[in-house]
Amino acid sequence: MTAYVFPGQGAQFPGMGKALFDVNELAQTLFKQADEVLGFSLSKVMFEGSEEDLLQTRITQPAIFVHSTITYLAAEQTPQPDAVAGHSLGEFSALVAAGALGFPDALRLVSQRAQAMQDAADARPGTMAAILGLDDSIIEDACAQIEEIVVPANYNSPGQLVISGSVEGVEKASKILSDLGARRVLPLKVGGAFHSPLMEPAREKLQEAIEATHFRPPGCEIYQNVDGQASVAPETIKEKLIKQLTAPVRWTQTIQQLQADGFDRFVEVGGKGKILAGLIKKVDRNLTVDQQE
């Protein structure tokens, strides 16, 4: 069985979507619709903006969502997936691909999500760091022993876990984990402590927007970040999507659950390619990962 997967933040690149826009009428229509929904020309920034332009949170998240979603919707022959999943922000593209959300509604939520996260980060600055080469349990235990806010945020693949929290908390945890034998500790260039308790104000704002948005029963199962399990009931999907901002992204567990449920082929949609493929292959190198760009 085949699952379609959608990347999150970090999948942006200058010129994203321009090649598709130039040759595909449906893509042209959808890009114009996105500009109308947002009230500014996101497509111009995507096509002509610099790498720095694309790092602005209000641009980054809508740009990645729009690129992945239009890449999926504008494909000439895209079969109905057996299941979908998305890494953090990518979950919104997955919801559109599954038919649970319409493109305009999902884009509005993504835009509100980006602004809410930026506001929360401005109010309480934080950061993140990638920890390579340690068991998850060692990282979890180390974070739990630190008084400042620092938590596991992204379970990306076996041996790669991102921590998130206050600057002091992440610095202390990074030092401890380095001493415990981490192969590498990489501070990340991010705008805030995403998927940590510092995002609680953003979660509250997004909750109102999600609850006011109509979700349809999806055409396939959606494996969601907060627990790595499949969801089909609209209310369940909403509940998990609301929790996502302060809960860790359990990507490793998601891929393991998909594999346990019989999925052996994945199609990564959008982004600059092979971001998720590398993580999936670290779960099991025998899994097949194709690209839809």
C-alpha positions, -999 to 999 in steps of 0.1 A, spaced: 0 0 0 11 36 -7 11 66 17 16 101 5 37 123 29 41 160 30 71 180 44 70 208 69 92 238 77 127 236 60 112 225 27 112 260 12 136 272 -16 138 302 -39 117 297 -71 94 271 -55 64 264 -76 75 285 -106 82 256 -130 48 241 -122 30 275 -126 45 280 -160 31 248 -175 0 239 -155 -34 257 -158 -48 243 -126 -17 253 -107 -20 289 -121 -56 290 -109 -47 277 -74 -17 301 -70 -40 330 -79 -66 317 -54 -39 315 -27 -29 351 -33 -66 362 -30 -71 342 2 -40 358 18 -45 393 6 -9 396 -8 11 380 -36 26 349 -20 33 335 -54 56 365 -63 76 359 -31 78 321 -39 88 326 -75 111 357 -71 120 360 -34 154 353 -19 161 326 6 159 353 33 125 364 21 113 328 25 125 326 61 98 350 73 74 329 93 43 345 77 58 335 43 75 302 51 45 282 63 20 293 37 46 289 10 55 253 19 18 244 23 8 260 -10 37 244 -29 31 209 -16 -7 210 -19 -7 225 -54 20 200 -65 -4 172 -53 -37 187 -67 -23 197 -101 -7 164 -109 -23 149 -141 -27 114 -126 -26 112 -88 -44 82 -75 -64 83 -43 -38 76 -15 -43 46 8 -32 70 36 -16 103 41 7 119 67 25 152 71 55 164 92 42 192 114 30 219 90 28 192 63 -2 177 81 -23 205 66 -13 195 31 -21 159 40 -56 169 52 -63 186 18 -50 155 -1 -73 133 19 -103 155 13 -108 165 49 -102 202 43 -106 224 12 -76 243 -1 -88 278 9 -98 268 44 -66 250 50 -46 279 37 -64 303 61 -56 280 90 -19 278 80 -17 316 78 -33 320 112 -10 292 125 21 310 113 10 344 128 1 328 161 34 310 163 53 342 155 34 361 182 41 334 208 78 333 198 80 371 201 63 371 235 86 343 249 117 337 229 130 301 226 150 279 204 156 243 192 185 219 187 189 186 169 205 158 189 221 131 168 233 96 179 215 91 212 185 69 222 153 88 226 150 77 262 183 92 271 172 126 257 138 124 273 153 117 308 178 145 304 152 170 295 130 159 324 157 167 349 162 203 338 143 230 356 140 253 326 116 245 298 130 220 274 112 191 258 116 165 230 99 182 200 106 163 168 111 125 168 125 126 132 141 92 129 160 67 150 190 86 163 177 120 154 155 139 179 150 177 181 146 194 215 128 227 220 123 252 248 138 283 264 172 294 253 186 285 287 169 251 288 181 241 254 216 252 261 217 232 294 202 201 277 226 204 248 256 204 272 243 175 292 235 155 260 269 162 245 285 149 277 263 118 275 278 109 241 256 126 215 274 123 181 264 159 172 244 187 189 232 212 162 215 245 172 188 252 147 181 286 131 144 288 140 121 316 151 109 300 183 105 270 206 80 251 183 62 221 196 69 230 232 49 245 261 61 280 250 36 276 220 6 275 243 -7 310 234 -5 299 197 -24 267 204 -52 286 221 -55 310 191 -54 282 166 -79 262 185 -106 288 179 -98 289 142 -98 251 138 -131 247 158 -147 273 135 -136 255 103 -156 227 86 -138 194 83 -152 166 61 -147 129 66 -115 121 47 -113 97 18 -85 78 35 -68 75 68 -47 104 82 -18 94 104 -13 124 127 18 138 144 6 138 180 4 100 184 14 85 151 -20 68 148 -46 68 120 -76 91 122 -108 93 102 -134 111 123 -134 148 117 -137 156 154 -107 134 162 -87 150 134 -95 185 148 -86 175 184 -52 161 173 -45 191 151 -51 215 180 -27 195 202 0 196 175 15 230 183 26 221 219 30 183 214 60 166 199 60 156 162 62 118 164 74 112 129 95 81 137 64 65 154 42 75 125 63 58 99 67 27 121 29 25 125 23 29 88 48 1 82 31 -21 108 -2 -14 91 11 -27 57 25 4 40 57 -3 21 57 26 -4 58 63 3 54 93 -21 70 125 -8 51 155 -23 66 190 -28 95 207 -10 130 205 -24 128 168 -24 140 139 -3 137 156 31 113 130 44 128 103 22 160 104 43 141 101 75 119 73 63 149 53 50 165 56 85 134 39 99 138 10 74 161 13 44 140 -13 25 110 11 23 104 26 -11 101 64 -13 93 81 -45 91 119 -52 63 140 -66 79 174 -74 
